[in-house]
Amino acid sequence: MHLIGVLIVLSTIWNFGECLDFGLRK
């Protein structure tokens, strides 16, 4: 059970989505 790895992947996807959303709103 690689919980830390899952959290890292989820945070990476979340941050990428935030960047895309910010870029689209700009």
KABELQUI-V966907 format. One record per backbone hydrogen bond with DSSP energy under -0.5 kcal/mol. CO is the residue of the C=O (numbers start at 1). NH is the residue of the N-H. If there is no record, write none. Layout:
co:CO nh:NH
co:CO nh:NH
This chain:
co:1 nh:3
co:2 nh:6
co:3 nh:7
co:4 nh:8
co:5 nh:9
co:6 nh:10
co:7 nh:11
co:8 nh:12
co:9 nh:13
co:10 nh:14
co:11 nh:15
co:12 nh:16
co:13 nh:17
co:14 nh:18
co:15 nh:19
co:16 nh:20
co:17 nh:21
co:18 nh:22
co:19 nh:23
co:20 nh:24
co:21 nh:25
co:22 nh:26
